[in-house]
Amino acid sequence: MHTDPEQRQSLIQHHLRSLPRELDQPYDWTEFRRRARERSATSARRDANTRAYLAVAATLVLTVVGMAAWMRFTRSGRPPTVAGHTLAETGRPLFEGVADSAPDVDARANAAEHWLARLPSEPVVVRVGTRAAVTGLEDRIAQLDDYLSAARVARVQPAQLADVEEQRALLVRSLIEVSYAETLVAASR
């Protein structure tokens, strides 16, 4: 099995022609330098933009910190007051002039409700925990008020309602304490 050399050469030529054609020549030195300059210019623009963004961010942070420091140092040194009463430093009762004796429970309850009525309906800064406690206490007091109103319409004896009224007074006291604490926190900011 000999093959003819011409046939062999034509077979080789055929295989060489069937090979994929070579791609265009790679770019030369001038094209390489042009692309390198283009990449460095893009990188320089990106770096300049990054520096500008960092400068703006630093300015904003310094402005906020400066404002916070200014507000902190220009605040008066007086203790926070709520409706003219200070409790935190003096230790005096919130409702001066109203005794803790049993006959004056109604007077204390009225004074407490009057103080609560003078508070804003929603504080400026709301914390979910204290706001939820205040709302829950208000709802429970409203339920007891409804029950007491219905009992009075049904002419239930006042002696039978004493426990409910006492529970209502405790809830009002708790509401005052939470609202007062919330107001103190808001005043200290």
DRENSEKOL-556304 format. One record per residue (C-alpha): residue in one letter; x, y, z; residue number from 0. Coordinates in Angstrom, 3 decimals, decimal comma. Layout:
DRENSEKOL-556304
> resn|u|v|w|resi
> A|X|Y|Z|NUM
...
END
This chain:
DRENSEKOL-556304
> resn|u|v|w|resi
> M|0,000|0,000|0,000|0
> H|1,942|2,698|-1,359|1
> T|0,506|6,074|-1,947|2
> D|1,567|8,286|-4,655|3
> P|3,707|11,246|-3,490|4
> E|1,620|13,654|-5,513|5
> Q|-1,495|12,299|-3,999|6
> R|0,064|12,631|-0,618|7
> Q|0,996|16,249|-1,265|8
> S|-2,480|17,090|-2,471|9
> L|-3,936|15,436|0,646|10
> I|-1,684|17,581|2,853|11
> Q|-2,655|20,697|0,937|12
> H|-6,297|19,806|1,328|13
> H|-5,881|19,401|5,111|14
> L|-4,001|22,674|5,349|15
> R|-6,723|24,494|3,432|16
> S|-9,387|23,034|5,723|17
> L|-7,718|24,498|8,806|18
> P|-9,413|27,647|10,161|19
> R|-8,048|30,873|8,863|20
> E|-5,821|32,907|11,103|21
> L|-7,396|35,887|12,821|22
> D|-6,301|39,406|12,096|23
> Q|-2,883|40,336|13,253|24
> P|-2,682|41,473|16,888|25
> Y|-2,465|45,205|17,350|26
> D|0,902|46,891|17,158|27
> W|2,865|48,994|19,644|28
> T|1,130|52,285|18,843|29
> E|-2,302|50,723|19,362|30
> F|-1,090|49,205|22,650|31
> R|0,102|52,607|23,882|32
> R|-3,174|54,266|22,830|33
> R|-5,238|51,684|24,746|34
> A|-2,969|51,953|27,806|35
> R|-3,368|55,762|27,854|36
> E|-7,130|55,378|27,510|37
> R|-7,253|52,961|30,461|38
> S|-5,116|55,230|32,647|39
> A|-7,287|58,262|31,802|40
> T|-10,440|56,329|32,745|41
> S|-8,800|55,181|35,967|42
> A|-7,729|58,751|36,789|43
> R|-11,311|60,009|36,243|44
> R|-12,663|57,230|38,458|45
> D|-10,140|58,099|41,187|46
> A|-11,055|61,790|40,965|47
> N|-14,771|60,941|41,267|48
> T|-14,056|58,695|44,262|49
> R|-12,099|61,464|45,969|50
> A|-14,933|63,929|45,300|51
> Y|-17,520|61,556|46,791|52
> L|-15,325|60,961|49,832|53
> A|-14,896|64,714|50,303|54
> V|-18,669|65,260|50,156|55
> A|-19,283|62,393|52,601|56
> A|-16,631|63,719|55,003|57
> T|-18,169|67,210|54,810|58
> L|-21,624|65,816|55,617|59
> V|-20,294|63,793|58,547|60
> L|-18,388|66,768|59,937|61
> T|-21,469|68,982|59,553|62
> V|-23,665|66,521|61,452|63
> V|-21,061|66,042|64,179|64
> G|-20,567|69,805|64,439|65
> M|-24,298|70,429|64,729|66
> A|-24,649|67,723|67,375|67
> A|-21,748|69,167|69,371|68
> W|-23,115|72,687|69,013|69
> M|-26,546|71,576|70,237|70
> R|-24,996|69,630|73,110|71
> F|-22,850|72,509|74,348|72
> T|-25,414|75,274|73,871|73
> R|-28,151|73,450|75,801|74
> S|-28,894|75,005|79,164|75
> G|-27,754|73,230|82,289|76
> R|-31,218|73,337|83,877|77
> P|-32,891|70,051|84,750|78
> P|-35,691|69,075|82,412|79
> T|-39,140|70,146|83,521|80
> V|-42,512|68,761|82,609|81
> A|-45,450|71,139|82,881|82
> G|-43,473|73,175|85,404|83
> H|-42,769|70,231|87,705|84
> T|-39,348|68,758|88,326|85
> L|-39,143|65,329|89,844|86
> A|-35,802|64,006|88,747|87
> E|-33,597|66,143|90,979|88
> T|-35,816|67,419|93,776|89
> G|-37,626|64,205|94,592|90
> R|-40,802|66,182|95,259|91
> P|-44,142|64,674|94,309|92
> L|-45,395|65,448|90,849|93
> F|-48,635|66,914|92,177|94
> E|-47,709|69,144|95,059|95
> G|-50,478|70,190|97,381|96
> V|-52,470|67,001|96,850|97
> A|-52,114|64,695|99,819|98
> D|-51,772|60,924|99,636|99
> S|-54,633|60,371|102,050|100
> A|-57,620|58,243|101,089|101
> P|-60,231|61,058|100,858|102
> D|-58,043|62,902|98,371|103
> V|-57,721|59,967|95,945|104
> D|-60,264|61,601|93,657|105
> A|-58,358|64,889|93,814|106
> R|-55,110|63,090|92,932|107
> A|-56,817|61,212|90,107|108
> N|-58,273|64,453|88,745|109
> A|-54,892|66,187|89,007|110
> A|-53,227|63,242|87,276|111
> E|-55,774|63,209|84,465|112
> H|-55,437|66,969|84,102|113
> W|-51,648|66,618|83,812|114
> L|-52,047|63,838|81,230|115
> A|-54,453|65,990|79,236|116
> R|-51,838|68,761|79,010|117
> L|-49,275|66,436|77,428|118
> P|-49,005|66,457|73,627|119
> S|-51,016|63,680|72,026|120
> E|-47,938|62,221|70,341|121
> P|-44,372|62,981|71,452|122
> V|-41,882|64,184|68,867|123
> V|-39,609|61,176|69,294|124
> V|-41,579|57,967|69,575|125
> R|-40,083|54,796|70,963|126
> V|-42,107|51,729|70,140|127
> G|-41,748|50,167|73,594|128
> T|-42,963|53,144|75,608|129
> R|-45,537|54,140|72,998|130
> A|-46,979|50,608|73,072|131
> A|-47,107|50,707|76,883|132
> V|-48,849|54,092|76,859|133
> T|-51,364|52,932|74,261|134
> G|-52,049|49,706|76,161|135
> L|-52,599|51,573|79,425|136
> E|-54,886|54,101|77,726|137
> D|-56,920|51,280|76,181|138
> R|-57,288|49,468|79,515|139
> I|-58,337|52,704|81,268|140
> A|-60,913|53,308|78,540|141
> Q|-62,289|49,787|79,043|142
> L|-62,620|50,373|82,775|143
> D|-64,290|53,744|82,128|144
> D|-66,820|52,019|79,857|145
> Y|-67,456|49,364|82,498|146
> L|-67,878|51,959|85,252|147
> S|-70,261|54,018|83,100|148
> A|-72,368|50,962|82,303|149
> A|-72,390|49,953|85,987|150
> R|-73,517|53,417|87,077|151
> V|-76,286|53,440|84,482|152
> A|-77,381|50,034|85,846|153
> R|-77,335|51,614|89,354|154
> V|-74,727|49,251|90,812|155
> Q|-73,808|50,114|94,396|156
> P|-70,609|52,226|94,686|157
> A|-69,172|49,793|97,224|158
> Q|-69,205|47,055|94,566|159
> L|-67,246|49,289|92,168|160
> A|-64,490|50,196|94,642|161
> D|-62,082|47,524|93,347|162
> V|-62,589|48,626|89,738|163
> E|-62,045|52,288|90,665|164
> E|-58,900|51,350|92,592|165
> Q|-57,611|49,387|89,590|166
> R|-58,353|52,375|87,359|167
> A|-56,425|54,685|89,721|168
> L|-53,429|52,301|89,600|169
> L|-53,560|52,252|85,802|170
> V|-53,711|56,055|85,679|171
> R|-50,698|56,230|88,017|172
> S|-48,790|53,790|85,780|173
> L|-49,745|55,824|82,716|174
> I|-48,436|58,962|84,408|175
> E|-45,140|57,309|85,273|176
> V|-44,577|56,007|81,739|177
> S|-45,638|59,314|80,149|178
> Y|-43,448|61,277|82,552|179
> A|-40,445|59,073|81,792|180
> E|-41,116|59,427|78,075|181
> T|-41,319|63,211|78,428|182
> L|-38,068|63,331|80,413|183
> V|-36,288|61,327|77,725|184
> A|-37,659|63,610|75,008|185
> A|-36,599|66,713|76,983|186
> S|-33,077|65,388|77,505|187
> R|-32,382|65,081|73,782|188
END
